[in-house]
Amino acid sequence: MGGFYAAVVVRGFRRYATYRTATAAGVFTNSVFGLIVSYSYIALWDQRPHLGGYSQAQALTYVWVGQALLMTMALMGGGFEDELMERIRSGDIAVDLYRPADLQGWWLSADLGRSAFHLLGRGVLPMVCGALVFDLALPSDAVTWLLFLVAVALGAVVSFAVRFLVALSAFWLLDGAGVSQIAWLAGLFFSGMLLPLTVFPGVLGEVARALPWAAMLQVPADVLLGRHRGAGVLTALAFQACWGVVLLAAGRLLQSVAARRVVVQGG
């Protein structure tokens, strides 16, 4: 069964790899937007040096990590959720629920393949662009990069789990577009895409850093920047893993309730 889900991951990667024009356009868009945000950060950090505990080079690195992870974490949509909600609306989900493959496991595997492609296809080149234009605080040791990839993988699982819950809302709402928009707006704000969460003051900052969206960008970026050392890295990864387990369990429970609803409606 593990080989089956691995094959679904590969299929998800290959599916998005076919959209070459869209990928090239995305790389260009991320690079341009990264340049705009970078100069905004430079102006802000000139006025407030070490804002949020970041040097200017670290802040600029944070910008480009954000651009690399924007589609990887589907912070503005573009993942599986629209397709799943459409299958719920059309009734095709009934067929999916009776297949031998687990619904949550199937979509998780496919979405991890999508995330892996976007990390490589729309993440690497914008980061290279940023490194060529600005002095970024990129690590020189392989261990930090490896820990960063682990953090990205855990963040992708958390991202999926949130969007899976959003997609399942279509069982009751039929049209989950509103919930999706609320989710990605919350994701942009609470992931740290607009500003690092360490900049947020007081209770707002504490709450933002405790929410699952922090696992999608803030934690991976801080791991790459070396802001978590020793046991701190394990704590940061555990934070992501705990949210992943909790949200996947919630998705599993909601899926069970939704499956019973389909059986009742379908007789």
C-alpha positions in Angstrom: 0.0 0.0 0.0 2.9 2.3 0.7 4.1 1.8 -2.9 0.7 2.8 -4.1 0.7 6.2 -2.3 4.3 6.8 -3.4 3.1 6.3 -7.0 0.3 8.9 -6.3 3.0 11.3 -5.1 5.0 10.8 -8.3 1.8 11.2 -10.4 1.0 14.5 -8.6 4.5 15.7 -9.3 4.3 14.8 -13.0 0.9 16.3 -13.4 2.1 19.8 -12.5 5.3 19.4 -14.3 3.3 19.3 -17.6 2.2 23.0 -17.1 5.5 24.4 -18.3 4.2 27.8 -19.5 2.3 28.3 -16.2 5.4 27.4 -14.3 7.6 29.9 -16.2 5.0 32.6 -15.7 4.9 31.7 -12.0 8.7 32.0 -11.7 8.6 35.4 -13.3 5.8 36.6 -11.1 7.4 35.3 -7.9 10.7 37.0 -8.9 9.1 40.3 -9.7 7.0 40.3 -6.6 10.0 39.3 -4.5 12.0 42.3 -5.8 9.1 44.6 -4.9 8.7 43.2 -1.4 12.5 43.2 -0.9 12.9 46.9 -1.6 9.9 47.6 0.7 11.7 45.6 3.4 14.9 47.5 2.8 13.1 50.8 3.4 11.4 49.4 6.5 14.6 47.9 8.0 16.5 51.1 7.3 14.1 52.8 9.6 13.8 50.0 12.1 17.1 48.0 12.1 16.7 44.4 13.6 13.0 44.6 13.5 11.5 41.4 14.8 15.0 40.2 15.6 16.1 40.0 12.0 19.1 41.7 10.4 18.4 43.3 7.0 20.1 40.3 5.2 17.9 37.9 7.2 14.8 39.9 6.4 15.6 39.8 2.7 16.2 36.0 2.9 12.8 35.7 4.6 11.2 37.4 1.6 12.7 35.0 -0.9 11.9 32.0 1.2 8.3 33.2 1.3 8.3 33.4 -2.5 9.7 29.9 -2.7 7.0 28.5 -0.4 4.0 30.5 -1.6 2.9 27.9 -4.1 4.6 25.0 -2.2 2.2 25.6 0.7 -0.6 26.8 -1.6 -1.1 29.9 0.6 -3.2 31.5 -2.1 -4.9 28.4 -3.2 -4.1 26.4 -6.3 -4.0 23.0 -4.6 -6.3 20.1 -4.6 -9.2 21.7 -2.7 -11.1 23.2 -5.7 -11.1 19.8 -7.4 -12.2 18.0 -4.3 -15.0 20.5 -3.7 -16.2 20.1 -7.3 -16.4 16.4 -6.9 -18.4 16.9 -3.7 -20.8 19.2 -5.6 -21.2 16.9 -8.5 -21.7 13.8 -6.4 -18.6 12.1 -7.8 -17.2 11.9 -4.3 -19.5 8.9 -3.7 -17.4 6.9 -6.1 -14.2 8.1 -4.4 -15.5 7.0 -1.0 -16.1 3.5 -2.2 -12.7 3.1 -3.7 -10.1 0.9 -1.9 -7.8 3.9 -1.6 -8.3 6.1 1.5 -9.8 9.5 0.5 -7.5 11.5 2.8 -4.4 9.4 2.0 -5.0 9.8 -1.8 -5.4 13.5 -1.7 -2.5 14.0 0.7 -0.2 12.0 -1.5 -1.2 13.9 -4.6 -0.8 17.2 -2.9 2.7 16.3 -1.6 3.6 15.6 -5.2 2.3 19.0 -6.2 4.2 20.7 -3.3 7.5 19.0 -4.3 7.1 20.2 -7.9 6.4 23.8 -6.9 9.3 23.8 -4.4 11.7 22.8 -7.3 9.8 24.4 -10.2 8.8 27.7 -8.6 11.0 27.9 -5.6 14.6 27.4 -6.6 14.9 30.0 -9.5 13.3 32.9 -7.5 15.6 32.1 -4.6 18.6 32.2 -7.1 17.3 35.5 -8.4 17.1 37.0 -4.9 20.6 35.8 -4.1 22.0 37.4 -7.3 20.4 40.8 -6.5 20.7 41.0 -2.7 23.1 39.8 0.0 21.1 37.0 1.5 21.8 35.2 4.8 21.8 31.7 3.4 23.4 28.9 5.5 26.6 27.3 4.3 26.2 23.9 6.1 24.2 21.0 4.7 22.6 20.1 8.0 20.7 23.4 8.1 19.5 22.9 4.6 18.4 19.3 5.5 16.5 20.5 8.5 14.9 23.2 6.3 13.6 20.5 3.9 12.2 18.6 6.8 10.4 21.7 8.0 9.1 22.3 4.5 7.7 18.8 4.3 6.0 19.1 7.7 4.6 22.5 6.7 3.2 21.0 3.5 1.4 18.3 5.6 -0.1 21.0 7.8 -1.1 23.0 4.7 -2.8 20.0 3.3 -4.6 19.2 6.5 -6.0 22.7 6.7 -7.2 22.7 3.1 -8.7 19.2 3.5 -10.9 20.5 6.3 -11.8 23.5 4.1 -12.7 21.2 1.1 -14.9 18.9 3.3 -17.0 21.9 4.3 -18.6 21.6 0.8 -20.5 18.6 2.1 -22.6 21.0 4.1 -22.2 24.3 2.3 -22.2 22.8 -1.3 -20.2 25.9 -2.4 -17.0 26.2 -0.4 -15.6 29.2 -2.3 -16.2 31.6 0.6 -14.5 29.3 3.1 -11.6 28.9 0.8 -11.2 32.6 0.4 -11.3 33.1 4.2 -8.7 30.3 4.6 -6.2 31.7 2.2 -6.6 35.2 3.5 -5.9 33.9 7.0 -3.0 31.9 5.6 -1.4 34.9 4.0 -1.7 36.9 7.3 -0.9 34.2 9.9 1.8 32.3 8.0 4.0 35.4 8.0 3.8 36.0 4.2 3.1 39.7 4.6 5.5 40.3 7.6 7.4 37.9 9.9 5.2 36.9 12.8 8.0 38.0 15.2 7.1 41.6 14.2 3.5 41.2 15.4 3.2 42.9 18.9 2.0 41.4 22.2 -0.9 38.9 22.3 -1.4 39.1 18.5 2.1 37.9 17.9 1.8 35.1 20.5 -1.5 33.9 19.0 -0.2 34.1 15.4 2.9 32.1 16.3 0.8 29.4 17.9 -1.6 28.9 15.0 -1.0 26.2 12.4 -0.3 28.7 9.6 3.0 29.5 11.3 4.1 26.0 10.5 3.9 26.8 6.8 6.3 29.7 6.4 7.5 31.2 9.7 9.0 28.0 11.1 10.7 26.8 7.9 12.2 30.3 7.3 13.5 30.5 10.9 15.0 27.0 10.6 16.8 28.1 7.4 18.0 31.3 9.1 19.4 29.4 12.0 17.1 31.1 14.5 16.4 27.7 16.1 19.5 26.0 17.5 20.0 22.6 19.1 16.9 21.5 21.0 15.1 24.6 19.6 15.1 23.0 16.2 13.5 19.9 17.5 10.9 22.0 19.3 10.1 23.9 16.1 9.7 20.6 14.1 7.6 19.1 16.9 5.3 22.1 16.7 4.7 21.4 13.1 4.3 17.7 13.6 1.8 18.2 16.4 -0.4 20.5 14.3 -0.1 18.0 11.4 -1.3 15.1 13.6 -4.1 17.1 15.2 -5.4 18.5 11.9 -5.1 15.2 10.0 -7.1 13.6 12.8 -9.7 16.3 12.6 -9.9 15.7 8.9 -10.3 12.0 9.4 -13.1 12.6 11.8 -14.9 15.0 9.5 -14.4 12.7 6.6 -16.2 9.9 8.6 -19.1 12.2 9.4 -19.3 13.3 5.7 -19.2 9.7 4.5 -22.2 8.9 6.6 -24.0 12.0 5.2 -23.4 10.7 1.7 -24.8 7.3 2.6 -27.9 8.8 4.1 -28.5 11.2 1.2 -27.8 8.5 -1.4 -29.8 5.8 0.4 
